Amino acid sequence: MNGRSALPRLLPLAGLALVVGVGPLVAGCAAVVIGATAGAGTLVAMDRRSSGILASDQAIESKVTKDAANRWPSGVHLNVTSFDGKVLLTGEVPTAAIRDEIGQLATATEYVRGVNNELLVGPETEFGARTQDTYITTKVKTRLIEAGRLDANNVKVVTERSVVYLLGLVSRQEGNAAAEIAASTTDVARVVKLFEYTD
């Protein structure tokens, strides 16, 4: 057996030895790491998408983002969100032609089943506005969990210019509940439902 083929088998054991060896010294940190890993696994397990669909959604987001950045290295603020092959494009672009080209780029990407092009023609948003959008997304997610009316893991929340986009694989009742909760959250200007329904 050569060293290259043995390396992947040794790394997990080396990592385990490191955690076990250092564990007593940083027990609090180890607990946080283990808890975070378990929590992440739980979130994936609760997602209604298969692991294959999750992987393809991540690949779509990476590819569209990279291809657009290569073509327009500046002047474009682009967010790409994919859920079950349905792509949401948000952000700002300098011209309608670039907006349409990014939409075509996304449509031509492997595994994409549809594109919602919500790109705005205009100047890029300021840092403060993006921070506010992140804050709104956090508030909506928190309220979805606290309400207990649906499994919040099945709803993806994206906020752009205070407009909240909701994606996910949900029942119509769950989708309506999520939209109602999002719409009643402070600072939300509008809610756009882009769900796929199970019923």
Stockholm file with secondary structure:
# STOCKHOLM 1.0

chainA/1-199         MNGRSALPRLLPLAGLALVVGVGPLVAGCAAVVIGATAGAGTLVAMDRRSSGILASDQAIESKVTKDAANRWPSGVHLNVTSFDGKVLLTGEVPTAAIRDEIGQLATATEYVRGVNNELLVGPETEFGARTQDTYITTKVKTRLIEAGRLDANNVKVVTERSVVYLLGLVSRQEGNAAAEIAASTTDVARVVKLFEYTD
#=GR chainA/1-199 SS CCHHHHHHHHHHHHHHHHHHHHTTTTHHHHHHHHHHHHHHHHHHHHCSSCHHHHHHHHHHHHHHHHHHHHHCCSSCEEEEEEETTEEEEEEEESCHHHHHHHHHHHHTSTTCCEEEECCEESCCCCHHHHHHHHHHHHHHHHHHHHHCSSCGGGEEEEEETTEEEEEEEECHHHHHHHHHHHHTSTTCCEEEECCEECC
#=GC SS_cons         CCHHHHHHHHHHHHHHHHHHHHTTTTHHHHHHHHHHHHHHHHHHHHCSSCHHHHHHHHHHHHHHHHHHHHHCCSSCEEEEEEETTEEEEEEEESCHHHHHHHHHHHHTSTTCCEEEECCEESCCCCHHHHHHHHHHHHHHHHHHHHHCSSCGGGEEEEEETTEEEEEEEECHHHHHHHHHHHHTSTTCCEEEECCEECC
//
